[in-house]
Amino acid sequence: MTSATLYGLMGAGLVGLGLYGLVVHAHALRKILAFNLLGGGVFLLFGVIARRGASSGLGGDPVPQALVITGIVVAFSATALAVALVVRLAEETGRASLPSDDTPTERSHRVEP
């Protein structure tokens, strides 16, 4: 097993774990972390694909490397914004989880005078 195959399998595993976390968890912060995990797997897969072309004797292309570095910076910025929104959600509602379809919302429990 070559290192490119190992990195490719690890990237696919990260994408799978990220998708699982996005589907299963209702907590907003866990969804953000799962989305970051998914993004890290995609960056790893993209780097492996770019590296396989360079290892076959072709010159290394700097464009995929620049795209991955730019993607990492954008993902970091988006994560900071999402965490700030979750903190704001927790301040406003008192909880950081999103309402799911099977649980009633807080409005249905309020008694209007």
One Martini backbone bead per residue (centre of mass of N, CA, C, O) as a GRO file, in nm:
protein
  113
    1MET     BB    1   0.094   0.038   0.025
    2THR     BB    2   0.065   0.351  -0.040
    3SER     BB    3   0.055   0.673   0.061
    4ALA     BB    4  -0.175   0.767  -0.127
    5THR     BB    5  -0.376   0.547  -0.041
    6LEU     BB    6  -0.383   0.613   0.259
    7TYR     BB    7  -0.474   0.909   0.229
    8GLY     BB    8  -0.732   0.845   0.071
    9LEU     BB    9  -0.868   0.674   0.293
   10MET     BB   10  -0.862   0.893   0.512
   11GLY     BB   11  -1.028   1.100   0.355
   12ALA     BB   12  -1.280   0.919   0.324
   13GLY     BB   13  -1.324   0.885   0.630
   14LEU     BB   14  -1.368   1.186   0.694
   15VAL     BB   15  -1.612   1.223   0.512
   16GLY     BB   16  -1.790   1.008   0.649
   17LEU     BB   17  -1.788   1.131   0.937
   18GLY     BB   18  -1.902   1.406   0.856
   19LEU     BB   19  -2.172   1.305   0.741
   20TYR     BB   20  -2.268   1.163   0.996
   21GLY     BB   21  -2.264   1.417   1.181
   22LEU     BB   22  -2.469   1.584   1.014
   23VAL     BB   23  -2.711   1.379   1.044
   24VAL     BB   24  -2.723   1.306   1.360
   25HIS     BB   25  -2.676   1.586   1.475
   26ALA     BB   26  -2.840   1.873   1.648
   27HIS     BB   27  -2.600   2.017   1.729
   28ALA     BB   28  -2.441   2.290   1.610
   29LEU     BB   29  -2.142   2.240   1.691
   30ARG     BB   30  -2.128   1.949   1.578
   31LYS     BB   31  -2.188   2.032   1.286
   32ILE     BB   32  -1.939   2.208   1.249
   33LEU     BB   33  -1.731   1.986   1.307
   34ALA     BB   34  -1.827   1.796   1.081
   35PHE     BB   35  -1.775   1.995   0.849
   36ASN     BB   36  -1.469   2.015   0.903
   37LEU     BB   37  -1.409   1.718   0.858
   38LEU     BB   38  -1.507   1.709   0.568
   39GLY     BB   39  -1.312   1.928   0.460
   40GLY     BB   40  -1.049   1.781   0.534
   41GLY     BB   41  -1.103   1.538   0.348
   42VAL     BB   42  -1.115   1.698   0.084
   43PHE     BB   43  -0.832   1.820   0.101
   44LEU     BB   44  -0.684   1.549   0.108
   45LEU     BB   45  -0.789   1.439  -0.161
   46PHE     BB   46  -0.685   1.671  -0.337
   47GLY     BB   47  -0.385   1.632  -0.262
   48VAL     BB   48  -0.362   1.340  -0.367
   49ILE     BB   49  -0.436   1.397  -0.660
   50ALA     BB   50  -0.204   1.602  -0.708
   51ARG     BB   51   0.033   1.404  -0.623
   52ARG     BB   52  -0.001   1.176  -0.836
   53GLY     BB   53   0.094   1.350  -1.077
   54ALA     BB   54   0.383   1.411  -0.961
   55SER     BB   55   0.475   1.100  -0.918
   56SER     BB   56   0.457   1.027  -1.246
   57GLY     BB   57   0.669   1.276  -1.359
   58LEU     BB   58   0.531   1.519  -1.324
   59GLY     BB   59   0.486   1.827  -1.258
   60GLY     BB   60   0.410   2.021  -1.008
   61ASP     BB   61   0.106   2.165  -0.924
   62PRO     BB   62   0.019   2.473  -0.768
   63VAL     BB   63  -0.292   2.499  -0.778
   64PRO     BB   64  -0.396   2.289  -0.569
   65GLN     BB   65  -0.239   2.411  -0.333
   66ALA     BB   66  -0.375   2.690  -0.341
   67LEU     BB   67  -0.666   2.586  -0.303
   68VAL     BB   68  -0.624   2.452  -0.027
   69ILE     BB   69  -0.524   2.698   0.128
   70THR     BB   70  -0.773   2.872   0.068
   71GLY     BB   71  -0.981   2.673   0.190
   72ILE     BB   72  -0.873   2.682   0.479
   73VAL     BB   73  -0.920   2.984   0.527
   74VAL     BB   74  -1.225   2.985   0.467
   75ALA     BB   75  -1.303   2.769   0.678
   76PHE     BB   76  -1.207   2.928   0.922
   77SER     BB   77  -1.394   3.174   0.882
   78ALA     BB   78  -1.663   3.015   0.881
   79THR     BB   79  -1.628   2.897   1.165
   80ALA     BB   80  -1.617   3.162   1.321
   81LEU     BB   81  -1.898   3.255   1.234
   82ALA     BB   82  -2.060   3.008   1.336
   83VAL     BB   83  -1.979   3.031   1.635
   84ALA     BB   84  -2.093   3.314   1.675
   85LEU     BB   85  -2.387   3.229   1.611
   86VAL     BB   86  -2.411   3.020   1.841
   87VAL     BB   87  -2.363   3.217   2.070
   88ARG     BB   88  -2.605   3.397   2.000
   89LEU     BB   89  -2.818   3.172   2.026
   90ALA     BB   90  -2.756   3.115   2.329
   91GLU     BB   91  -2.825   3.401   2.430
   92GLU     BB   92  -3.125   3.416   2.322
   93THR     BB   93  -3.236   3.102   2.403
   94GLY     BB   94  -3.038   2.914   2.604
   95ARG     BB   95  -2.950   2.744   2.346
   96ALA     BB   96  -2.747   2.542   2.096
   97SER     BB   97  -2.989   2.402   1.971
   98LEU     BB   98  -3.182   2.270   1.732
   99PRO     BB   99  -3.482   2.216   1.624
  100SER     BB  100  -3.671   1.947   1.584
  101ASP     BB  101  -3.941   1.773   1.455
  102ASP     BB  102  -4.012   1.592   1.731
  103THR     BB  103  -3.983   1.860   1.887
  104PRO     BB  104  -4.095   2.101   2.063
  105THR     BB  105  -4.121   2.418   2.096
  106GLU     BB  106  -4.129   2.695   2.301
  107ARG     BB  107  -4.399   2.818   2.198
  108SER     BB  108  -4.587   2.571   2.280
  109HIS     BB  109  -4.524   2.628   2.607
  110ARG     BB  110  -4.652   2.890   2.610
  111VAL     BB  111  -4.831   3.120   2.818
  112GLU     BB  112  -5.078   3.332   2.755
  113PRO     BB  113  -5.241   3.603   2.926
   0.00000   0.00000   0.00000
